Amino acid sequence: MKRLLLAAAALIWFPTIAGQPSPAASLLTLNGKIAQGSLIRGQVPADSKVLLNGEPLKVNAQGKFVFGFDRDAASTHTLEVETPAGETATRELHVAEREYDIQRIDGLAQNMVSPPEAVLKRIRKDGANVAEARSGKRDYDAVFTRFMWPAKGPITGVYGSQRILNGVPKRPHYGVDVGGPTGTAVVAPAAGIVTLADNLYYSGNTVILDHGMGVFSTFLHLDTMDVKAGDKLPRGGALGTIGATGRATGPHLDWRINWGTMRLDPQSVVSGTPEAG
């Protein structure tokens, strides 16, 4: 089935008023592919207001902001900007629809597909801890820097794929999987602050990294974790190694990107292939 390849690209858009370019046109910049699963990074004059579908977006002191479109986002969205000088611009965003793979995974331990009642309390606690770790919206703006692949290896799973586990349909896969031997280095794709480093039932050894503005990377199934909550990592800083902990049939890294609670495609913020690093 076809997959839409997402490569970050600068998009400068030019709203018009009565057929003429707006005075604010050259000041409004979006960076990213307008497609389902994408993270979009933007720039407006400092102290501007930005609304997406009528809801205000966080804008930092430099006029930078982010937003995203989830796996099944609708086709049309509206972005509005008001500058401190009173200039306004409205842009209708047309979101490209994607087709998603179906991925069948067999050989999982049955308690990882249909967990017993005895572990449901732990799973709920894990979920609450992850939600807390992704709840911040720091002005920290590492999210606007260039991302790199966090590990080297072949891509073995992609964002959005419908998962069928041991023959049972489950939720889609919301990360990109990079295969590699146990012990392969995993590094920070961009600078960030560790908000969680813990062993979770489904995802095994798990690290969450806050890149700022409500954007988080999560690294699942690690063999080792070399960080703790509160640690600050530079881009390329070591955070652990590839493993097969939690619900996994073999060693790999499952890398995920979240904008708050919205699950986005990591391949929308990185270019190239993980074989090249």
Buried (B, 14 or more C-beta within 10 A) or exposed (E): EEBBEBEBEEBEEEBEBEEEEBEBBEBBBBBBBBBBBBBBBBBBBEEBBBBBEEEEBBBBEEBBBBBBBBBEBEEEBEBBBBBEEEBBBEBEBEBBEBEBBEBEBEEBEEEBBEBEEEBEEEEEEBEEBBEEBBEBEBEBBBBBBEBBBBBBBEBBBBBBBBBBBBEEEEEBBBBBBBBBEBEBBBBBBBBBBBBBBBEBBBBBBBBBBBBBBBBBBBBBBBBBBBBEEEBBBEBBBEBBBBBBBBBBEEBBBBBBBBBBEBBBBBBBBBBEBBEEB
